[in-house]
């Protein structure tokens, strides 16, 4: 029972950090054009 007193705040901190990172990624444009990155590997013309 004593561990629940530090597990709940720890979970809330991790959840808050995850939400902040998600909104930062959306604001930064990480999810703007998902199809271009998916098809870039198919139509890449690099001669390596």
PDB file with one MODEL, atoms N, CA, C and O in Angstrom:
MODEL        1
ATOM      1  N   UNK A   1       0.816  -1.202   0.000  1.00  0.00           N
ATOM      2  CA  UNK A   1       0.000   0.000   0.000  1.00  0.00           C
ATOM      3  C   UNK A   1       0.856   1.261   0.000  1.00  0.00           C
ATOM      4  O   UNK A   1       0.453   2.297  -0.529  1.00  0.00           O
ATOM      5  N   UNK A   2       2.024   1.164   0.589  1.00  0.00           N
ATOM      6  CA  UNK A   2       2.891   2.337   0.647  1.00  0.00           C
ATOM      7  C   UNK A   2       3.425   2.700  -0.734  1.00  0.00           C
ATOM      8  O   UNK A   2       3.710   3.864  -1.015  1.00  0.00           O
ATOM      9  N   UNK A   3       3.558   1.694  -1.587  1.00  0.00           N
ATOM     10  CA  UNK A   3       4.094   1.987  -2.922  1.00  0.00           C
ATOM     11  C   UNK A   3       3.095   2.748  -3.784  1.00  0.00           C
ATOM     12  O   UNK A   3       3.496   3.437  -4.723  1.00  0.00           O
ATOM     13  N   UNK A   4       1.820   2.640  -3.488  1.00  0.00           N
ATOM     14  CA  UNK A   4       0.804   3.354  -4.269  1.00  0.00           C
ATOM     15  C   UNK A   4       0.938   4.864  -4.095  1.00  0.00           C
ATOM     16  O   UNK A   4       0.550   5.631  -4.976  1.00  0.00           O
ATOM     17  N   UNK A   5       1.488   5.289  -2.955  1.00  0.00           N
ATOM     18  CA  UNK A   5       1.629   6.720  -2.687  1.00  0.00           C
ATOM     19  C   UNK A   5       2.703   7.374  -3.545  1.00  0.00           C
ATOM     20  O   UNK A   5       2.679   8.590  -3.734  1.00  0.00           O
ATOM     21  N   UNK A   6       3.642   6.597  -4.066  1.00  0.00           N
ATOM     22  CA  UNK A   6       4.615   7.183  -4.986  1.00  0.00           C
ATOM     23  C   UNK A   6       4.383   6.737  -6.419  1.00  0.00           C
ATOM     24  O   UNK A   6       4.889   7.375  -7.343  1.00  0.00           O
ATOM     25  N   UNK A   7       3.629   5.656  -6.635  1.00  0.00           N
ATOM     26  CA  UNK A   7       3.337   5.227  -8.004  1.00  0.00           C
ATOM     27  C   UNK A   7       2.330   6.143  -8.698  1.00  0.00           C
ATOM     28  O   UNK A   7       2.473   6.427  -9.887  1.00  0.00           O
ATOM     29  N   UNK A   8       1.330   6.601  -7.981  1.00  0.00           N
ATOM     30  CA  UNK A   8       0.326   7.480  -8.597  1.00  0.00           C
ATOM     31  C   UNK A   8       0.933   8.823  -9.000  1.00  0.00           C
ATOM     32  O   UNK A   8       0.710   9.245 -10.135  1.00  0.00           O
ATOM     33  N   UNK A   9       1.681   9.517  -8.150  1.00  0.00           N
ATOM     34  CA  UNK A   9       2.311  10.761  -8.613  1.00  0.00           C
ATOM     35  C   UNK A   9       3.318  10.533  -9.742  1.00  0.00           C
ATOM     36  O   UNK A   9       3.418  11.353 -10.655  1.00  0.00           O
ATOM     37  N   UNK A  10       4.053   9.441  -9.689  1.00  0.00           N
ATOM     38  CA  UNK A  10       4.997   9.132 -10.759  1.00  0.00           C
ATOM     39  C   UNK A  10       4.271   8.913 -12.080  1.00  0.00           C
ATOM     40  O   UNK A  10       4.734   9.370 -13.125  1.00  0.00           O
ATOM     41  N   UNK A  11       3.154   8.230 -12.042  1.00  0.00           N
ATOM     42  CA  UNK A  11       2.351   8.014 -13.239  1.00  0.00           C
ATOM     43  C   UNK A  11       1.814   9.332 -13.784  1.00  0.00           C
ATOM     44  O   UNK A  11       1.801   9.542 -14.997  1.00  0.00           O
ATOM     45  N   UNK A  12       1.377  10.206 -12.911  1.00  0.00           N
ATOM     46  CA  UNK A  12       0.870  11.504 -13.351  1.00  0.00           C
ATOM     47  C   UNK A  12       1.967  12.361 -13.970  1.00  0.00           C
ATOM     48  O   UNK A  12       1.719  13.085 -14.934  1.00  0.00           O
ATOM     49  N   UNK A  13       3.166  12.284 -13.426  1.00  0.00           N
ATOM     50  CA  UNK A  13       4.288  13.033 -13.998  1.00  0.00           C
ATOM     51  C   UNK A  13       4.639  12.487 -15.379  1.00  0.00           C
ATOM     52  O   UNK A  13       4.844  13.262 -16.313  1.00  0.00           O
ATOM     53  N   UNK A  14       4.709  11.179 -15.518  1.00  0.00           N
ATOM     54  CA  UNK A  14       5.018  10.569 -16.815  1.00  0.00           C
ATOM     55  C   UNK A  14       3.933  10.892 -17.830  1.00  0.00           C
ATOM     56  O   UNK A  14       4.242  11.182 -18.985  1.00  0.00           O
ATOM     57  N   UNK A  15       2.683  10.848 -17.429  1.00  0.00           N
ATOM     58  CA  UNK A  15       1.578  11.183 -18.324  1.00  0.00           C
ATOM     59  C   UNK A  15       1.648  12.640 -18.760  1.00  0.00           C
ATOM     60  O   UNK A  15       1.426  12.949 -19.931  1.00  0.00           O
ATOM     61  N   UNK A  16       1.950  13.527 -17.838  1.00  0.00           N
ATOM     62  CA  UNK A  16       2.070  14.947 -18.173  1.00  0.00           C
ATOM     63  C   UNK A  16       3.211  15.187 -19.158  1.00  0.00           C
ATOM     64  O   UNK A  16       3.061  15.956 -20.107  1.00  0.00           O
ATOM     65  N   UNK A  17       4.335  14.539 -18.939  1.00  0.00           N
ATOM     66  CA  UNK A  17       5.469  14.681 -19.856  1.00  0.00           C
ATOM     67  C   UNK A  17       5.107  14.148 -21.238  1.00  0.00           C
ATOM     68  O   UNK A  17       5.453  14.768 -22.243  1.00  0.00           O
ATOM     69  N   UNK A  18       4.422  13.019 -21.306  1.00  0.00           N
ATOM     70  CA  UNK A  18       4.024  12.449 -22.593  1.00  0.00           C
ATOM     71  C   UNK A  18       3.062  13.370 -23.330  1.00  0.00           C
ATOM     72  O   UNK A  18       3.176  13.526 -24.546  1.00  0.00           O
ATOM     73  N   UNK A  19       2.128  13.977 -22.629  1.00  0.00           N
ATOM     74  CA  UNK A  19       1.180  14.899 -23.265  1.00  0.00           C
ATOM     75  C   UNK A  19       1.892  16.145 -23.766  1.00  0.00           C
ATOM     76  O   UNK A  19       1.605  16.625 -24.863  1.00  0.00           O
ATOM     77  N   UNK A  20       2.816  16.672 -22.974  1.00  0.00           N
ATOM     78  CA  UNK A  20       3.576  17.854 -23.398  1.00  0.00           C
ATOM     79  C   UNK A  20       4.411  17.538 -24.637  1.00  0.00           C
ATOM     80  O   UNK A  20       4.460  18.343 -25.567  1.00  0.00           O
ATOM     81  N   UNK A  21       5.064  16.389 -24.661  1.00  0.00           N
ATOM     82  CA  UNK A  21       5.864  16.002 -25.827  1.00  0.00           C
ATOM     83  C   UNK A  21       4.985  15.808 -27.045  1.00  0.00           C
ATOM     84  O   UNK A  21       5.380  16.183 -28.149  1.00  0.00           O
ATOM     85  N   UNK A  22       3.803  15.232 -26.880  1.00  0.00           N
ATOM     86  CA  UNK A  22       2.894  15.042 -28.004  1.00  0.00           C
ATOM     87  C   UNK A  22       2.448  16.378 -28.588  1.00  0.00           C
ATOM     88  O   UNK A  22       2.482  16.565 -29.804  1.00  0.00           O
ATOM     89  N   UNK A  23       2.033  17.303 -27.737  1.00  0.00           N
ATOM     90  CA  UNK A  23       1.590  18.603 -28.245  1.00  0.00           C
ATOM     91  C   UNK A  23       2.740  19.398 -28.851  1.00  0.00           C
ATOM     92  O   UNK A  23       2.535  20.158 -29.797  1.00  0.00           O
ATOM     93  N   UNK A  24       3.943  19.232 -28.318  1.00  0.00           N
ATOM     94  CA  UNK A  24       5.113  19.878 -28.905  1.00  0.00           C
ATOM     95  C   UNK A  24       5.381  19.332 -30.309  1.00  0.00           C
ATOM     96  O   UNK A  24       5.711  20.093 -31.219  1.00  0.00           O
ATOM     97  N   UNK A  25       5.241  18.021 -30.483  1.00  0.00           N
ATOM     98  CA  UNK A  25       5.462  17.414 -31.792  1.00  0.00           C
ATOM     99  C   UNK A  25       4.405  17.862 -32.789  1.00  0.00           C
ATOM    100  O   UNK A  25       4.722  18.103 -33.954  1.00  0.00           O
ATOM    101  N   UNK A  26       3.163  17.977 -32.356  1.00  0.00           N
ATOM    102  CA  UNK A  26       2.101  18.451 -33.250  1.00  0.00           C
ATOM    103  C   UNK A  26       2.347  19.905 -33.631  1.00  0.00           C
ATOM    104  O   UNK A  26       2.190  20.276 -34.794  1.00  0.00           O
ATOM    105  N   UNK A  27       2.727  20.722 -32.669  1.00  0.00           N
ATOM    106  CA  UNK A  27       2.996  22.136 -32.940  1.00  0.00           C
ATOM    107  C   UNK A  27       4.206  22.312 -33.851  1.00  0.00           C
ATOM    108  O   UNK A  27       4.255  23.249 -34.648  1.00  0.00           O
ATOM    109  N   UNK A  28       5.175  21.418 -33.734  1.00  0.00           N
ATOM    110  CA  UNK A  28       6.401  21.492 -34.523  1.00  0.00           C
ATOM    111  C   UNK A  28       6.208  20.975 -35.950  1.00  0.00           C
ATOM    112  O   UNK A  28       7.102  21.126 -36.783  1.00  0.00           O
ATOM    113  N   UNK A  29       5.054  20.366 -36.243  1.00  0.00           N
ATOM    114  CA  UNK A  29       4.767  19.912 -37.598  1.00  0.00           C
ATOM    115  C   UNK A  29       5.202  18.490 -37.886  1.00  0.00           C
ATOM    116  O   UNK A  29       5.377  18.126 -39.049  1.00  0.00           O
ATOM    117  N   UNK A  30       5.379  17.686 -36.870  1.00  0.00           N
ATOM    118  CA  UNK A  30       5.832  16.320 -37.075  1.00  0.00           C
ATOM    119  C   UNK A  30       4.791  15.456 -37.787  1.00  0.00           C
ATOM    120  O   UNK A  30       5.152  14.480 -38.444  1.00  0.00           O
ATOM    121  N   UNK A  31       3.525  15.794 -37.669  1.00  0.00           N
ATOM    122  CA  UNK A  31       2.462  14.972 -38.239  1.00  0.00           C
ATOM    123  C   UNK A  31       1.780  15.648 -39.420  1.00  0.00           C
ATOM    124  O   UNK A  31       0.664  15.272 -39.780  1.00  0.00           O
ATOM    125  N   UNK A  32       2.425  16.637 -40.030  1.00  0.00           N
ATOM    126  CA  UNK A  32       1.785  17.370 -41.119  1.00  0.00           C
ATOM    127  C   UNK A  32       1.675  16.553 -42.401  1.00  0.00           C
ATOM    128  O   UNK A  32       0.608  16.533 -43.016  1.00  0.00           O
ATOM    129  N   UNK A  33       2.731  15.885 -42.818  1.00  0.00           N
ATOM    130  CA  UNK A  33       2.730  15.179 -44.096  1.00  0.00           C
ATOM    131  C   UNK A  33       3.266  13.768 -43.894  1.00  0.00           C
ATOM    132  O   UNK A  33       4.451  13.510 -44.103  1.00  0.00           O
ATOM    133  N   UNK A  34       2.399  12.870 -43.492  1.00  0.00           N
ATOM    134  CA  UNK A  34       2.816  11.504 -43.213  1.00  0.00           C
ATOM    135  C   UNK A  34       3.018  10.691 -44.484  1.00  0.00           C
ATOM    136  O   UNK A  34       3.838   9.772 -44.503  1.00  0.00           O
ATOM    137  N   UNK A  35       2.284  11.013 -45.549  1.00  0.00           N
ATOM    138  CA  UNK A  35       2.373  10.229 -46.775  1.00  0.00           C
ATOM    139  C   UNK A  35       3.674  10.471 -47.525  1.00  0.00           C
ATOM    140  O   UNK A  35       4.174   9.554 -48.177  1.00  0.00           O
ATOM    141  N   UNK A  36       4.226  11.645 -47.457  1.00  0.00           N
ATOM    142  CA  UNK A  36       5.461  11.937 -48.182  1.00  0.00           C
ATOM    143  C   UNK A  36       6.626  11.108 -47.642  1.00  0.00           C
ATOM    144  O   UNK A  36       7.415  10.566 -48.417  1.00  0.00           O
ATOM    145  N   UNK A  37       6.734  11.013 -46.345  1.00  0.00           N
ATOM    146  CA  UNK A  37       7.824  10.224 -45.767  1.00  0.00           C
ATOM    147  C   UNK A  37       7.636   8.738 -46.031  1.00  0.00           C
ATOM    148  O   UNK A  37       8.615   8.007 -46.180  1.00  0.00           O
ATOM    149  N   UNK A  38       6.396   8.288 -46.090  1.00  0.00           N
ATOM    150  CA  UNK A  38       6.144   6.875 -46.358  1.00  0.00           C
ATOM    151  C   UNK A  38       6.496   6.504 -47.788  1.00  0.00           C
ATOM    152  O   UNK A  38       6.980   5.399 -48.034  1.00  0.00           O
ATOM    153  N   UNK A  39       6.266   7.401 -48.732  1.00  0.00           N
ATOM    154  CA  UNK A  39       6.552   7.083 -50.130  1.00  0.00           C
ATOM    155  C   UNK A  39       7.946   7.519 -50.559  1.00  0.00           C
ATOM    156  O   UNK A  39       8.388   7.157 -51.649  1.00  0.00           O
ATOM    157  N   UNK A  40       8.641   8.278 -49.740  1.00  0.00           N
ATOM    158  CA  UNK A  40       9.978   8.748 -50.103  1.00  0.00           C
ATOM    159  C   UNK A  40      10.936   7.580 -50.308  1.00  0.00           C
ATOM    160  O   UNK A  40      11.788   7.626 -51.195  1.00  0.00           O
ATOM    161  N   UNK A  41      10.805   6.550 -49.506  1.00  0.00           N
ATOM    162  CA  UNK A  41      11.707   5.414 -49.627  1.00  0.00           C
ATOM    163  C   UNK A  41      11.444   4.639 -50.919  1.00  0.00           C
ATOM    164  O   UNK A  41      12.353   4.003 -51.454  1.00  0.00           O
ATOM    165  N   UNK A  42      10.220   4.685 -51.418  1.00  0.00           N
ATOM    166  CA  UNK A  42       9.889   3.956 -52.641  1.00  0.00           C
ATOM    167  C   UNK A  42      10.391   4.668 -53.886  1.00  0.00           C
ATOM    168  O   UNK A  42      10.741   4.019 -54.871  1.00  0.00           O
ATOM    169  N   UNK A  43      10.431   5.975 -53.854  1.00  0.00           N
ATOM    170  CA  UNK A  43      10.784   6.754 -55.036  1.00  0.00           C
ATOM    171  C   UNK A  43      12.113   7.488 -54.871  1.00  0.00           C
ATOM    172  O   UNK A  43      12.323   8.535 -55.483  1.00  0.00           O
ATOM    173  N   UNK A  44      12.991   6.955 -54.066  1.00  0.00           N
ATOM    174  CA  UNK A  44      14.291   7.576 -53.828  1.00  0.00           C
ATOM    175  C   UNK A  44      15.218   7.277 -55.001  1.00  0.00           C
ATOM    176  O   UNK A  44      15.353   6.121 -55.401  1.00  0.00           O
ATOM    177  N   UNK A  45      15.857   8.304 -55.556  1.00  0.00           N
ATOM    178  CA  UNK A  45      16.711   8.138 -56.728  1.00  0.00           C
ATOM    179  C   UNK A  45      18.195   8.232 -56.401  1.00  0.00           C
ATOM    180  O   UNK A  45      19.003   8.482 -57.295  1.00  0.00           O
ATOM    181  N   UNK A  46      18.562   8.041 -55.165  1.00  0.00           N
ATOM    182  CA  UNK A  46      19.980   8.070 -54.807  1.00  0.00           C
ATOM    183  C   UNK A  46      20.683   6.841 -55.374  1.00  0.00           C
ATOM    184  O   UNK A  46      20.150   5.733 -55.311  1.00  0.00           O
ATOM    185  N   UNK A  47      21.869   7.034 -55.925  1.00  0.00           N
ATOM    186  CA  UNK A  47      22.644   5.927 -56.484  1.00  0.00           C
ATOM    187  C   UNK A  47      23.772   5.550 -55.532  1.00  0.00           C
ATOM    188  O   UNK A  47      24.941   5.827 -55.801  1.00  0.00           O
ATOM    189  N   UNK A  48      23.424   4.933 -54.447  1.00  0.00           N
ATOM    190  CA  UNK A  48      24.438   4.546 -53.459  1.00  0.00           C
ATOM    191  C   UNK A  48      24.835   3.111 -53.664  1.00  0.00           C
ATOM    192  O   UNK A  48      25.679   2.594 -52.932  1.00  0.00           O
TER     193      UNK A  48
ENDMDL
END
